[in-house]
Amino acid sequence: MKRIEIRDLYKKYQDFDGQTITVCGWARTIRDSKNIAFIELNDGAFKSVQIVVERGKIENYDAVARENVGTSFCVSGKVILTPNAQQPFEINCDHIEILGSCATDYPLQKKRHTVEFLRTIPTIRARGNLFNAVFRIRSVSAYAIHKFFNERNFVYVHTPIITSNDCEGAGEMFQVTTLDLDNLPMQDGKVDYSQDFFGKKVSLTVSGQLHEETITHAFGKTYTFGPTFRAENSNTSRHAAEFWMMEPEICFCDINGLMDNEEEMIKYVINYVMQQCSDEIAFLNKFVDTSLIERLQNVVSHDFVRLDYGKAIEILEKVKDRFEFPVKWGVDLQSEHERYLTEEVYKRPVFLMNYPKEIKAFYMRLNDDKKTVAAVDMLVPGIGELCGGSQREERLEVLKQRIKECGLKEEDYKWYLDTRRYGTNIHSGYGLGFERLVMYLTGISNIRDVEFFPRTVGSIQG
C-alpha cells in the first residue's frame, strides 16, 4: 500500500488533479444521505480531506456508512479540485477498506469539548484540532531548538537522570531506591543507604546543569535537552512534577553574551514555528488566544530590555498597592510582578539581572558588590519567566564559600569543583522550561495541556 500523506497532498494537490491516489486515516465525521456519504478523513495532519463515497461505485457502501467516527479507513480515489468550495479539493472514492472499527463510546463525537474533559482522556485528545495543533507545535519547536544549537556548533549531551546532588538546593526531589520500604535497613536510627542500589541516597534530577558544566569544559559549547523532575507541592497552572528542560552552557562567555544567545534562540524558534505551523498558529489565534500572533510577532520584532533587579524593584514599589505579594529589595519576584514589567511598563520581553545572592543558587557568580550575583531571568509578556540562567562562579575559593553559605557540603561537589581547578574560565548557561515555551507559542494557559501525560500533585494517569 503506497499512500500519500494528507499534509503532503495539501502542498501539491493541484499536481494530482484527476489522478487516482491512496490515503489512509481516521474519520473525523461521517455523513450519510443514503446514496452518498461524506467522510472527513484525517491522518495526523492538521487539515483533513473530504472523501466522497457513492453507493453505485462502492460494494461495501452500507458497511462503511454504518461505521462510527474514529474508524480508520484506507481510501483510493480520484482527486477532484473544488476551487469554489471551502476545501480546495476532495477525493472521489473508488475503493474503501475498513481498517479498524471504532466503538460507539468513542469520546470525541462532538466538535467542541472543554479542555477539562479532554484532560481526562490523554490517549485520545490529540485526535482533535486543539491538541493536534499543540503537540505538533511542541514537536516543531523541539526540532527548532536542536537546529538552532547545531547550526552554532553546540554539542548535544545527555546528562544523568539519576543523581546524588540537588542542583537547585531546594530539596524538592523524588527519591530513587530499591530498598524495601516496608522493611528498611536501619543503622543508628537512620536508613542505611549503603545497602541501596547505588550505596547512597539518590534522586531524580531537577537539572542537568552541574554535570553538563564538566563536559562543556571539553567542548566549549554544549546543550542538554531532556526530562527533569521536581517534587514541589504546587498545584498551579505552571507547575508539573515531570517536565523537560533545555540547558545550554557556554565557555568564554559572560552574562551579556549569554543574553545575546537567549534572545537569538527565542526569536529563532518563534520564527521557525510560525513558518512551519502557520495553520496551527492561525487556529489557536482564533479559538484559544486572539492576541497570540500579535504577541509572537512583537517578540521577534523588538530588542529585549536589559533591566537591573534593583531598578525593577524601584519601578514596582511605585505601584506596590496593586500587587497581592509585597515588593521590596531582596524578594524573589512573583508572576504578577514579572508580567507588570513586561506587559505594562516595557511591553516586550525583559532580561532581569543581578539578583540578591540570598535568593539564587550557589553556582552563580558573585558580583563585585558582594550582595548580588550575575543571574538573569528572561521575562516575557503573557507568562512571566521563560528562561533562567547566570554567569557561573569560576573562582574556586569563592565557589567553595558560596557552597558553605548555602548549607551544602563541599565533599558532595568535589567532582564539580574540578572544573575550577583544571583550566577555569568565564562561562555561563541558562535553562529553558520547554513546556512554558510551548505554552507561550500556543496561548495555552495550563501546563497540563501541553504535556502528553501530565504528572502533577495528586494526579497521574498511565
Buried (B, 14 or more C-beta within 10 A) or exposed (E): EEBBBBBEBBEEBEEBEEEEBBBBBBBBBBEBEEEBBBBBBBBEBBBBBBBBBEBEBBEEBEEBBEBBBBBBBBBBBBBBBEEEEEBEBBBBBBBBBBEEEBEEEBBBEEEEBEBEEBBEBBEBBBBBBBBBBBBBBBEBBBBBBBEBBEEBEBBEBEBBBEBEBBBBBEEBBEEBBEBEEEEBEEEEEEBEBEEBEEEEEBBBBBBBBBBBBBBBBEEBBBBBBBEBBBBBEEEEEBBBBBBBBBBBBBBEBBBBBBBEBBBEBBBBBBBBBBEBBEBBBBBBBEEBBEEBBEBBEBBBEEEBBBBBBBEBBEBBEEEEEEBEEEBEEEBEBBBBBBBBBBBEBBEBBBBBBBBBBEEBBBBBBBBEEEBBBBBBBBBBBBBBBBBBBBBBBBEBEEBBBBBEEBEBEEEEBEEBBBBBEEEBEBBBBBBBBBBBBBBBBBBBBBBBBBBEEBBBBEEEEE
